[in-house]
Amino acid sequence: MTELTERFRDERAYMSNQVGGKTVKDDESIKPHFQQYVMKNEEAKAKLQKRIEELKKLTDEQQEKVEV
């Protein structure tokens, strides 16, 4: 196993533990921060989806006006 592969596995295991709420030594878990990040992303996604729907409706209305 190469040194880079081993380092990647160690870092992946560390992050998996952190996100899972397990801590190493005195490290604080990043789980609450990660959960907050996910929630903010979901909220942003919902807002963007709503805006896309609004713009699509406006585009459809304009298209109908052009066709008439």
Residue frames as a rotation matrix with the C-alpha (Angstrom) as fourth column:
MET 1
0.587 0.809 0.000 0.00
0.809 -0.587 0.000 0.00
0.000 0.000 -1.000 0.00
THR 2
-0.187 -0.663 0.725 1.35
0.606 -0.659 -0.446 3.38
0.773 0.356 0.525 -0.96
GLU 3
-0.798 -0.199 -0.569 1.85
0.588 -0.470 -0.659 6.13
-0.136 -0.860 0.492 1.54
LEU 4
-0.863 0.505 0.002 -0.76
-0.476 -0.813 0.335 8.29
0.170 0.288 0.942 -0.22
THR 5
-0.172 0.815 -0.554 -3.36
-0.110 0.543 0.833 5.50
0.979 0.204 -0.003 -0.13
GLU 6
-0.297 -0.012 -0.955 -2.72
0.854 0.445 -0.271 4.90
0.428 -0.896 -0.122 3.56
ARG 7
-0.962 -0.073 -0.264 -2.98
0.187 -0.879 -0.438 8.61
-0.200 -0.471 0.859 4.32
PHE 8
-0.613 0.787 -0.067 -6.26
-0.547 -0.361 0.756 8.81
0.571 0.500 0.652 2.38
ARG 9
-0.059 0.590 -0.805 -7.70
0.340 0.770 0.540 5.87
0.938 -0.242 -0.246 4.32
ASP 10
-0.584 -0.225 -0.780 -6.67
0.810 -0.094 -0.579 7.41
0.057 -0.970 0.237 7.63
GLU 11
-0.970 0.217 -0.105 -8.25
-0.210 -0.975 -0.073 10.75
-0.118 -0.048 0.992 6.73
ARG 12
-0.384 0.872 -0.305 -11.41
-0.384 0.150 0.911 9.07
0.840 0.466 0.277 5.47
ALA 13
-0.140 0.287 -0.948 -11.70
0.712 0.694 0.106 7.07
0.688 -0.660 -0.301 8.71
TYR 14
-0.833 -0.226 -0.505 -11.12
0.526 -0.606 -0.597 10.23
-0.171 -0.763 0.624 10.77
MET 15
-0.832 0.554 -0.036 -13.82
-0.530 -0.773 0.350 12.16
0.166 0.310 0.936 8.91
SER 16
-0.212 0.771 -0.600 -16.24
-0.011 0.612 0.791 9.23
0.977 0.175 -0.122 9.11
ASN 17
-0.348 0.014 -0.937 -15.75
0.885 0.333 -0.324 9.12
0.308 -0.943 -0.128 12.87
GLN 18
-0.960 -0.048 -0.276 -16.17
0.147 -0.925 -0.351 12.89
-0.238 -0.378 0.895 13.18
VAL 19
-0.616 0.778 -0.123 -19.38
-0.601 -0.364 0.711 12.96
0.509 0.512 0.692 11.14
GLY 20
-0.084 0.568 -0.819 -20.64
0.242 0.809 0.536 9.94
0.967 -0.153 -0.205 13.06
GLY 21
0.694 0.390 0.606 -20.17
-0.383 -0.513 0.768 11.80
0.610 -0.765 -0.207 16.33
LYS 22
0.767 -0.519 -0.378 -17.18
0.642 0.611 0.463 9.82
-0.009 -0.598 0.801 17.55
THR 23
0.842 -0.514 0.162 -14.26
-0.501 -0.857 -0.119 11.88
0.200 0.019 -0.980 18.72
VAL 24
0.468 -0.804 -0.367 -10.58
0.623 0.595 -0.508 11.18
0.627 0.009 0.779 18.91
LYS 25
-0.585 -0.711 -0.390 -8.71
0.756 -0.304 -0.579 12.40
0.293 -0.634 0.716 21.98
ASP 26
-0.484 0.355 -0.800 -9.88
0.462 -0.672 -0.578 15.94
-0.743 -0.650 0.161 22.74
ASP 27
-0.987 0.116 0.113 -11.31
0.051 -0.441 0.896 16.66
0.154 0.890 0.429 19.30
GLU 28
-0.403 0.912 -0.076 -14.84
-0.379 -0.242 -0.893 18.02
-0.833 -0.332 0.443 19.23
SER 29
-0.342 0.361 0.867 -17.24
0.715 0.699 -0.009 16.22
-0.609 0.617 -0.498 16.95
ILE 30
-0.934 0.036 -0.356 -18.20
-0.245 -0.791 0.560 18.03
-0.262 0.610 0.748 13.76
LYS 31
-0.688 0.702 0.185 -21.52
0.725 0.651 0.224 16.16
0.037 0.288 -0.957 13.61
PRO 32
0.126 0.810 -0.573 -23.68
0.672 -0.495 -0.551 19.11
-0.730 -0.315 -0.607 14.77
HIS 33
-0.244 -0.307 -0.920 -21.94
-0.382 -0.842 0.382 21.41
-0.892 0.444 0.088 12.29
PHE 34
-0.992 -0.122 0.020 -22.38
-0.040 0.471 0.881 18.90
-0.117 0.874 -0.472 9.51
GLN 35
-0.372 0.927 0.052 -26.08
0.900 0.374 -0.223 18.50
-0.226 -0.036 -0.973 10.32
GLN 36
0.183 0.384 -0.905 -26.51
0.216 -0.914 -0.344 22.28
-0.959 -0.133 -0.250 10.26
TYR 37
-0.653 -0.513 -0.557 -24.71
-0.452 -0.327 0.830 22.41
-0.608 0.794 -0.019 6.91
VAL 38
-0.891 0.365 0.271 -27.03
0.455 0.715 0.531 19.74
0.000 0.597 -0.803 5.47
MET 39
-0.007 0.950 -0.312 -30.14
0.850 -0.159 -0.503 21.56
-0.527 -0.268 -0.806 6.72
LYS 40
-0.020 -0.066 -0.998 -28.99
-0.194 -0.979 0.069 24.87
-0.981 0.195 0.006 5.22
ASN 41
-0.913 -0.353 -0.204 -28.33
-0.276 0.167 0.946 23.15
-0.300 0.921 -0.250 1.91
GLU 42
-0.604 0.763 0.229 -31.80
0.792 0.606 0.072 21.59
-0.084 0.225 -0.971 1.94
GLU 43
0.206 0.669 -0.715 -33.36
0.510 -0.696 -0.505 24.98
-0.835 -0.261 -0.485 2.64
ALA 44
-0.338 -0.427 -0.839 -31.35
-0.473 -0.694 0.543 26.60
-0.814 0.580 0.032 -0.16
LYS 45
-0.979 -0.002 0.205 -32.32
0.157 0.637 0.754 23.78
-0.132 0.771 -0.623 -2.50
ALA 46
-0.197 0.980 0.002 -36.02
0.913 0.184 -0.365 24.26
-0.358 -0.070 -0.931 -1.71
LYS 47
0.207 0.218 -0.954 -35.75
0.054 -0.976 -0.211 28.03
-0.977 -0.008 -0.214 -2.31
LEU 48
-0.685 -0.540 -0.488 -34.00
-0.466 -0.189 0.864 27.48
-0.559 0.820 -0.122 -5.62
GLN 49
-0.823 0.440 0.360 -36.57
0.557 0.748 0.360 24.93
-0.111 0.497 -0.861 -6.71
LYS 50
0.153 0.909 -0.389 -39.37
0.729 -0.369 -0.576 27.36
-0.667 -0.195 -0.719 -5.89
ARG 51
0.000 -0.239 -0.971 -37.62
-0.337 -0.914 0.225 30.13
-0.941 0.328 -0.080 -7.83
ILE 52
-0.937 -0.347 0.033 -37.12
-0.116 0.398 0.910 27.82
-0.329 0.849 -0.414 -10.81
GLU 53
-0.432 0.861 0.270 -40.81
0.873 0.474 -0.115 26.99
-0.227 0.185 -0.956 -10.81
GLU 54
0.315 0.517 -0.796 -41.71
0.327 -0.847 -0.420 30.70
-0.891 -0.127 -0.436 -10.66
LEU 55
-0.355 -0.556 -0.752 -39.40
-0.526 -0.546 0.652 31.50
-0.773 0.626 -0.098 -13.56
LYS 56
-0.932 0.071 0.356 -40.70
0.297 0.714 0.634 28.59
-0.210 0.696 -0.686 -15.59
LYS 57
0.009 0.999 -0.052 -44.25
0.858 -0.034 -0.512 29.83
-0.514 -0.040 -0.857 -15.08
LEU 58
0.273 0.030 -0.962 -43.24
-0.141 -0.987 -0.071 33.32
-0.952 0.155 -0.265 -16.20
THR 59
-0.747 -0.615 -0.253 -41.45
-0.381 0.085 0.920 31.89
-0.545 0.784 -0.298 -19.22
ASP 60
-0.679 0.572 0.459 -44.49
0.695 0.702 0.154 29.82
-0.235 0.424 -0.875 -20.16
GLU 61
0.313 0.821 -0.477 -46.74
0.582 -0.563 -0.587 32.88
-0.751 -0.094 -0.654 -19.86
GLN 62
-0.027 -0.420 -0.907 -44.41
-0.483 -0.789 0.379 34.93
-0.875 0.449 -0.181 -22.05
GLN 63
-0.922 -0.311 0.230 -44.24
0.003 0.589 0.808 32.10
-0.387 0.746 -0.543 -24.57
GLU 64
-0.209 0.934 0.290 -48.05
0.884 0.308 -0.353 32.04
-0.419 0.183 -0.889 -24.78
LYS 65
0.429 0.342 -0.836 -48.12
0.094 -0.937 -0.335 35.81
-0.898 0.066 -0.434 -25.38
VAL 66
-0.468 -0.711 -0.525 -45.55
-0.527 -0.253 0.812 35.50
-0.710 0.656 -0.256 -28.17
GLU 67
-0.871 0.130 0.474 -47.48
0.374 0.801 0.468 32.70
-0.319 0.585 -0.746 -29.83
VAL 68
0.088 0.994 -0.070 -50.73
0.736 -0.112 -0.668 34.72
-0.671 0.008 -0.741 -29.91
